[in-house]
């Protein structure tokens, strides 16, 4: 099962549209995760139409319309792994312990907010993944997103893609 992870698209404030490379990969993913800060419903509509399966949450910059359509936290089991998606996880310092305490029932947590790619494993085995942003690199050298595969109950081939 092929996954695509993205977050913090901030359309149309940070870009007019999503990058072509990202859109192409969305069309080929089995599951697309979006960890919030969409800003407009048109982006949600687009990803729902283009994705085989979309799992998303709202972020701190998303208004009432998006909050009515999306949860704050999403949970799903895929290929024997328990995934969660949330926008904010707080400061980088202590993140692994804090998330392991808050989400003891998960194997993988996809999050956003910082626009800073992140890939670590908390004590106890919770994998924390932040794909960065495909439209707003903030203090990073590149805009980014991630892909990964799920096979035989394992998360494999986690890759950060630069745009």
Secondary structure as UniProt FT lines:
FT   STRAND          2..6
FT   TURN            12..14
FT   HELIX           20..28
FT   STRAND          31..34
FT   HELIX           41..50
FT   STRAND          54..57
FT   TURN            60..61
FT   HELIX           64..69
FT   STRAND          73..78
FT   TURN            79..80
FT   STRAND          81..86
FT   TURN            93..94
FT   HELIX           95..102
FT   TURN            103..105
FT   STRAND          108..111
FT   STRAND          118..121
FT   TURN            123..124
FT   STRAND          127..130
FT   TURN            138..139
FT   STRAND          144..151
FT   TURN            152..153
FT   STRAND          154..162
//
